[in-house]
Amino acid sequence: MSVPRPVEVADEQRGEEILAVFDTAFGELLAADPAAFQVKFRKMAASAFAFYRGTACLFYNDLERERTGAGPFLDERTGRVWIHGDLHAENFGTYMDANGRLIFNVNDFDEAYIGPFTWDLKRLAASLALIGYTKALSDEQITGLVETYADAYRLRIHALATGAKDDEVPPFNLDTAQGPLLGALRSARSRTRFGLLDSMTEIREYERRFAPGGGAIELDAATRYKILAAFDGYLETLPESSLARPDSYRVKDVVGRRGVGIGSAGLPSYNILLEGNSDALENDVVIYMKQAQTPAVSRHITDRAVREYFLHEGHRTVISQRALQAHADPWLGWTELDGAGQLVAEVSPYAVDLDWSDLDDPEEIATVVADLGRATATMHSAADNESGHSLVPFSTERSIDAAIAADEEGFSRLLVDFAHSYGARARADHQIFVDLFRNGRLTS
């Protein structure tokens, strides 16, 4: 009889912890749709980074357990700002804002909440360590990337805090972006609404309808009625500027969709086809309605004022995105369906994610990472006393700038140390997760 080695015991204990965290985060959804989680977990098994993307719940559990969520640079203000909640290197991309401009910035606000600003930075830093590892960068090169991110964030926050003019801190658009960011924006610009419609719909009897197949699920009359009632509730959440032409919101068709992506497994979702801004069929608009999820970070924030501010998770997601993203999607709103909060937004043809697959040159990667640091700082500074929301009644950028100024070197060192330590933790966890999954421990 062999005696288990200490590392095996440690792995077994960590495996049990992962199972417990997953049960809290995914238990109900997994029980309702185990097939969807088979797909989710198989995607997560592909790489340590894919695993990291799907485990914000484990990340925040570790921050709380190791007490690294509190500490340097956090006070009663910097510990209570609007954060993205799942900030990793692939949650950046393009969108068309309410002014019709293509912008490159942070995307996917499903996990957004109020919390310490360093939590976003740590999550991003660890993701850089994981990406660097997959590209066979040395520990020294990974350190350099995290330092580049930290420096770019710090400089942009300082510029914003000291009243920099708009032309000194411009958004990333077709006129200002460079390199892979400009490539993503140009790719988005080459897309058309007609191309998106052609991939999802067809013309029947002189009217556009959703095409069968392709993941679309036909709805029975009772479900369709509930969706349309929820849609009416959604219209009441839109700003007046979005309702200038009421005919734009005439519903043409509705279909069901299964939750897609690592973060949406098991979540019911629906696509709704609308008239758009004219009678022309090529101007029709597709929006989606999906059940919003409980953000992982919220389980580790005990502030009652934050929790009671939101009507439900759909409301939280929309309010958070409007706070963090300047000139957000004009179709963005919320509603309720069967007592659950829903997020509603456009299925946009202009959404292009930053593609890391062809980013291999260390200098080019560093340039992109610096831009991500600037984008993060801009996001954090947007959601404060000037955003129209009362949860953060102070200047975020000034508070963060003052906190970092107290220990410039320590700020960068904090993120570098965390990136290496948690990157190693995530790689080890990924292997434990794969063994749990292939042995039937996750979906049984």
N, C-alpha and C positions, 0 to 999 in steps of 0.2 A: 504493500500500500504506500503510494507516494504522498509526501507531505507537501501541501500547497506552498509555493514560494510567496514571499511578501507581496510581490508585484501582482500575483494572481489574486490574492486576497483583496488588495487595493482596487483592482479592476472589478472584482465582483461587487464590492461595496459601491463603487462609482456606478456600476450598472444598475443596482437597485435604486440609487438616487435618481438616475436618469429616468427610470421607469416611473418613479413617484412623481417627478416633475411633469412628465408627459401625461400622466393620468389626470393631474390637475388641469393642465392646459388643454388637452385634446380629448379627454375621456368621453364626454357626452357626444361630441361630433364623431368620434371614432366608432362609438357604439351604434350611432345612427347610420353611418355610411363607411363600413370597414373597407370596401373596395377602393374608395377614394383615397384612404390613407395608405393602402398598399402602394398606390401610385406615388403618393407624396413621399413615403419612406424610401421607395426605390430610387427616386430622384435624389433624395438626401444621401443615399448610400454611395452615390457616384464619386463624391470627393469630399474632403474635409471642409472645403468652402461651401459646397451645397448643404452639407450638414449644418454648418454655422448659420447659413441663411435661414434655415427652418427652425432654429432653436433659440430664438430670443428669450423664450421662457427659461431655458437653462442658464443663459447668460446672466439674466437679472437675479436668478436664484443664487448664482455664484457671487455676484457683486454683494448681495445682502449677507450671504454666509461668511464671506471673507472680509466683510466690513470695508470693502474698497469703494463702496458707493459714497460713503462720507469721507471727509478728509480735506486735503489741501484744495484751495481755490473755491471752496463752497461755504457760503454763509446763508443768511435768511433770504437773500435775493438770488444769488447764483445757484442756489440749491432748489429754486422754485421758478424755473422758466419753462417756456414751451419748448419741448424737444421732439425730435422726429421719432425716437423710440426704436427704430430698426435701421440705423444709419450704417450701411456697409457699402463697399466700393461699387456694387452693382445697382444701388438704388439711386442712380443719377441718370437723367435722360432729357429728352426734349418734350415740350408741350406748346400748344398755341394758347396764348393768354387771352384774356377778355378784350384786349385791344387789337387782336389779330396779329400779334408779333410772335414769331417762333423764338422760344427761350430754352436754353439748356440750364437745368438746375436739379435740385433734389426732387425725387418723385416718390410715389407710394407712401401715403400718410396713414395707412391702416393702424399703425402702432403708436401714433402720436399721442402725447400726454404732457402733463406738467411734471418736471423733475429736474435733477441736477444737470447742468449743461455738460459736465465732464462725462456723463454716461454716454451721450452721443459720440463724443470724441474718442472714448475708449473703445466703443463698438467699432467705429471706423478704423481705428489704429490696428486692432486685432485682425480685421479683415484684410488690411494691407499686408500684415505678416503672413496670412494664409495665402494670399495671391502671390506674394513674393516667393514663398516656399514652392508653390506649384511651378513657378517660372525659374526655379533653381537659382534664385538670387542668394547671395551670401547673407549671413547675419548682419554684416557691416552695411551691405547695400539696403537691407530692410530697415536698419536703424536710420540710414540716410533718408529713406522715403518717409518714415514717420516724422522725422525732424522737419522735412520739407513741408509736410502737411501742417504740423504744429506752427511753424513759422508763418506760413501763408495765412492760416486762421488768425493768428495773433495780430499780424499786420493789418488785415482787413478789419478786424474788430476795432483796433485802435483808430483806424481811419474813420470808421463809421461813428465811433464814440466822440471823436474830435471835430465832427461836422464836415467831413469831406464832401465836396461837391459831387453831383451826379456823374459828371464826366471823369471824376477820379476813381469812382467805384462803379463802373458800368455793369449792367447785367450781361450775361453771356448770350449774345444773339449773333445773327449773320454778319453784323458789322464789326463785332468786337472779339468773337471767339477765334481760336486758332487750333491747329492740329486736329486730333481726334474729336474734340468738341465741335469744331467747325464741320468736320466730316459728318457727325451725327445730325447736325442742323441741316446740312445740305441734303442728306438722305431723307430727312423728314419733309423738306421742302419739295422734293421730287414726288412725294406721295400725293394722292388726291382722294377726296371724299368719294368720287365715283368709283375709284379702284376698290375702296373698302366696301362700298355698297354692292359692287359686282361680285365680291367674294362671299357675301352673306345673304343676298336677296335675289329676287327675280321679278320680272314684270308679268303680271297675270291680269288680263282684261283691263289693260291701260292703267293699272295701279301697281305700285311696288308692294311686294310681300316678302317675308322671310322664306328662303329656299329650304326645302327639307334636307335632312342629313347634316353633316358637318358639325355634329354636336348639338344641334337644335332639338328641343323636346317639345312636341305638340302638347298644348294644355287643354284640359277639359273646361267646360263652360264655367263651372263654379270657381276654379282657380283663376281663370281669366278675369272674372268679375272682381275677385279680391285684388288682383294686380292693378286693375284699373281704378279701384277705390283707393288703393295705396298711392297710385300715381296722382290722383287729385290732391291728396295730402302733401305730396312732394311739391306741387306747384305753389303751395302756400309758403314754402321755405325759400323760394328764389328771390333774389333782390329785384326791385322794380325795374332796374335797367335790363334785366334778362327777359322781361315780359312785354317788351315794346310791341311785339307782334303776336297776339294771342294765338293766331292760326298756326304758328310754328309748332305748337304743342298738340296738334290734332294727332291722335293715335291711329296708326294704320294697321299695326300688327304687333303681336306679343308672342314670344316663345320662351321656354325654359332653357336653362343652360346648367351644366354641372360646373362646380367650382373648379377653376383652372389655376395652375401655378402652385408652388410649394406652400404659399401662405393661405390658400383659399380652399384647401381640401375639405370636403364635406359641407361647405357653405352653400345653401341654395342661392341661385342666381337667375335673373331673367333679363332678356333683351327686349327693348321696346322700340319700335320704328315710328318716327315722328315726321310730320310734314316738312319741317325746316323753314328756312326764311323765305321761301317762294313756292309757287305751284310746280316748278320744274322738278322732275323726278330725280335729277342728279344732285339736288340740294337737300334731299331727305337726310335725316339724322338718326343715328342709332345710339340710344343710351342704355346703360345697364343698371339694374337694381339688384344689389346683393346684400345678404345679411352681414352686418358689421360684427367684428369679433371683439372680444375683450382684450385690450392691449396687455402684453406681458408685463410691462413696467408698472401697470396700475396695481398689481398684486403686491407691490413693494413700496407703494406710496400711501401713507395713512392719512393724508390731509383730507379731512371731511369736506372742507369747502370746495376742493377740486372735484371730489366724487359727486357732490350734490349739484354741481354746476350744470351737468349734462343730463338731458332728458333720457338718453339711451346711447348705445354705442354708435349708431348712425349719426346722431347729432354731434357726438364727440369728434368723430372722424372729420366731418365737414367743417365744424368750427375750427378744428385744429389746422386743417389744410388751408382754410381761408386766412388764418392767422399767420401761418408759416410761409405761404406762397403768394407772392405779390401778383395781383390781377389773375386770380385762379379761374379755372374753367367756368364759364358763365352758366353751364348746365348743371353745376355741382349743387346738390341739395340732399335732403334726407326725408325719410318717411317711416311708417311702421307697417309691418305685415305680420299677422298672427301674433301680435304682441312683441315682436322683435324689431329692433332698430335696423333700418336699411340705409345703405349708402347709395346715392344715385349720381351718375356722372356720364359723360359722353364716352362712347367707344370711339376714340379719336384716331384718325388715320395719320396724325402727325406725331404720334408717340414713338420715339426711337430710343432704346436704351443704349448706354455707353457699352461698346463691345470691347471686352478685354482680350478676346481670343488672338487678335493680331498685334497686341501691344506687348512687344518683347524687348525692345531697346530700352535699357535702364534710364537713359537721359529723357527719352520720350515719356516713359512712365512717370518720371519725376515731374515733368512739366504738367502732365495730367493731374497728378496728385496735388500739386500746388493749386491748380484751379479748383479741385474739390475742396481744399481748405478754404478758399475764398467763398465758394458757394455755401459751405456750411456756416461760415460767419454771417453771410448775408441773410440766410434763413433764420438763424438765431436772433438777429437784430430786428427782423421784421415784426416779430410777435411780442409787442410790449405795450406801453401806455399809449402809443400812437396807432395801434391796430384796431381800435374800436371794441376791444374785449376787456372785461374788468378783472380777469384772473391774474394778469401780470401788470399791476398798476405802476410800473417804473420803467426806466430805460434799461433794457436788457444789455445793450452793447456797452453802456457806461459801467454797469455793474461788473460785467465780465472783464472789461478792460482793466478796471481797478484791481480786481482779484489777481489777474495774471501779472500785472505790473509789480506786485509785491514779491514775486519770485519768478523772473523770466526763465532762468535756466531750469528751475525745478519743474516748470510747466512742460517743457519738451521732454525732460527726463521721465516724468510721470507717464507720459503716453508711450515712450519708447519701452520702458520696463514692462508696462502692461501689455503692449503688443507682443513682445517676445514670450512672456509667461503665459498669456491666455492663448496665443497662437499654438503653443506647444500643448496646452490643455485641450484645445479643440481638436487637434490632430489625434491625440490619444483617445478622446471621447468618440471621435468618428469610428475608430476601429472597434471600440466597445459596442457602439450602436450597431454597426454592421453585424457583429456576432449575435447581438440580441435579436436583430431583425431576421437573420437567416435561420435562426433556431426557433422562430415562432414566438418569441417573448413579447412582441410589441402589439400584435393584432389578434392574439388568441382570446 
